[in-house]
Amino acid sequence: MNLFQIALRNLNRRKSKMLFMLLGLVLGSATVVAIYSTVATMQKEISRQLADLGANIVITANSGELSFQYGGIAIPELVFDAATLTVADLDALKNIPASRALLVVAPKLIGTVSAAEHNLVIAGTDLPAEFAVKPWLRFHEEHGDPAAENQENSEQEQDEVMEMAYERLNLERVTDVLKLEPNQVVFGSAIAALLELKAEDTIELDGKEFTVLAILKATGMAEDNQVFMNLAEAQLLLDRPEELTVIEIAADFKLTGEEVLLSQLREALPDATVSSVRQAVMGRDELLSSLSRFGTFAGGLILLTGILIAVLTMSAAVRERTREIGIFRAIGFRGFHIFTIIVTEGLLVSSIGGVIGYHSGLLAAHLAGPMLTGATLNSSWQFSIFLVSVTATAVVGGLAGFYPALKAAQLDPAEALRFI
């Protein structure tokens, strides 16, 4: 029987103590892996959003807001002095010094209309520009029925949505094919499914008849619940001539500095709010960094607790095995052999703990994602992280068993033999 087999037999005889040590190491490893996986996945998603973002500047009208509180209860804000954006503001954008950095300008008027006993949200826009600043927008192939396609290809659709959501800005998508006639509309997938519409159907919006040019593919975003039409037609239908609700811009910050461009836009439109989507996303990234530091600290404390549990468990096991160590020494085992057996036991338990802890951490990250971010986080299995996790936990277990093993190896044979 070799030293490894002796270590296995010792673990088998002391299942309860070894399970207690294993639990401490699994909790520590799983916590660190879960926090790392959650934060790393969220940061990766943010990086992809920054790299593939279409509209990176949003302009909205200024408005005064007054909040109310009664007994600590917040009442919805009162909006007053609400300004409006107009078509004339688009000319002001063309006249700023850094106008060449404005790759695509997509003005939009949003309102509600009634149709088939439903209130629908319509978005009057320039459809080619809308598709340019939102690369994830797609028509259903052959203008098919979105409800049927979603039912048949739900899993494939989900994968497509993820791919579409991160497609890069493509100015070549601005083609005449996307231009709408005055009596044509494009329906989001959710609204089309609700009204059971498909391409070439007709529908009345506030008493005016429109033809459905196409149905958009599901994106999981606001576009699924909107009806798109020409800006001029929406202004006429809503009786809001020349008005705009929002202006979305795809800008190239390489041609001019981001702050310089934002400053010029704010100067050109003093009654509007100019927001940088990139800055908002980066603010979220800073929050994630703070969460990462806190999570690393908390995970370190839990891992330290696991180390202490391992040290105490191994020390107690060595004290209980004085008689066994005496027998080993009596039959010719040297101190090095005793040391190797105990360290091997620690390495075996901690390696198993590392494997279980890594997979438990991935599962915890997957389950905690919806609660932390409101979306499912796809934390994929990575061999490099798995190897680091198992190696680190094995090293921790080996170090935890080092001191008890050293004490056992230094035990006086004569003293140990007294217990035989």
HUKA-V566489 format. One record per pair of residues at least 6 apart in sequence whose ideal C-beta (glycine too) atoms are under 6 Angstrom apart, sorted by the first residue. I is the first residue (numbers start at 0). J is the second residue. Records with the same first field share a line. If there is no record, write none. Layout:
I=J + J
This chain:
2=339 + 340
5=340
6=340 + 343 + 344
9=344
10=17 + 344
16=312 + 316
17=348
19=312
20=309 + 312 + 348
21=348 + 352
23=305 + 308
24=305 + 349 + 352 + 392
25=352 + 355 + 356
27=301 + 302 + 305
28=353 + 356 + 388 + 392
29=356 + 359 + 360
30=298 + 301
31=298
32=357 + 360 + 388
33=360 + 363 + 364
34=294 + 298
36=361 + 364 + 378
37=364
38=287 + 291
40=376 + 378
41=287
42=287
45=280 + 284
47=165
48=280
49=280
51=165 + 167
53=132 + 133 + 134 + 168 + 249
54=132 + 247 + 249
55=250 + 276 + 277
56=248 + 250
57=247 + 274
58=246 + 271 + 273
59=245 + 272
60=82 + 83 + 84 + 271
61=82 + 270 + 272
62=78 + 81
63=79 + 80
64=76 + 78
65=77
66=76
67=74
82=270
83=242
84=243
85=241
86=241
88=268
89=106
91=267
95=263 + 267
97=255 + 260 + 263
100=250 + 251 + 254 + 255 + 260
101=248 + 250
102=249 + 251
103=128 + 131 + 132 + 249
104=248
105=128 + 129 + 132 + 247
106=243 + 246
107=122 + 124 + 244 + 245
108=123 + 233 + 234 + 242 + 243 + 244
109=122 + 244
110=121 + 237
111=118 + 120
112=119 + 121 + 204 + 205
114=202 + 204
115=194
119=226
120=225
121=226 + 233
122=225 + 227
123=228 + 230 + 233
124=230
126=177 + 179
127=173 + 177
130=136 + 172 + 177
131=170 + 172 + 173
132=247 + 249
134=166 + 168 + 169
135=163 + 164 + 218
137=216
138=213
139=145 + 214 + 216
142=198 + 213
144=197
145=188 + 191 + 192 + 214
146=192
149=156
160=218 + 219
168=249
179=229
181=232
182=209 + 210
183=210 + 212
184=209 + 226 + 228
185=212 + 213 + 227
186=196 + 211 + 214 + 226
187=215 + 222 + 223 + 224 + 225
188=215 + 217 + 223
189=223 + 224
190=224
191=214
196=211
198=211 + 213
200=211
201=208 + 210
202=209
205=236
217=223
234=240
261=273 + 275
264=273
265=273
306=395 + 399
309=396 + 399
310=399
313=345 + 399 + 400 + 403
314=403
317=403 + 407
321=415 + 418
322=418
324=337 + 407 + 410 + 415
325=415 + 416 + 418 + 419
328=412 + 415
329=416
334=408
337=407 + 408
338=404 + 408
341=400 + 404 + 407
342=397 + 400 + 404
345=396 + 397 + 399 + 400
346=393 + 396 + 397
348=396
349=392 + 393 + 395 + 396
350=393
352=392
353=388 + 389 + 392 + 393
354=389
357=385 + 388
361=378
364=378
365=378
368=375 + 376
369=375
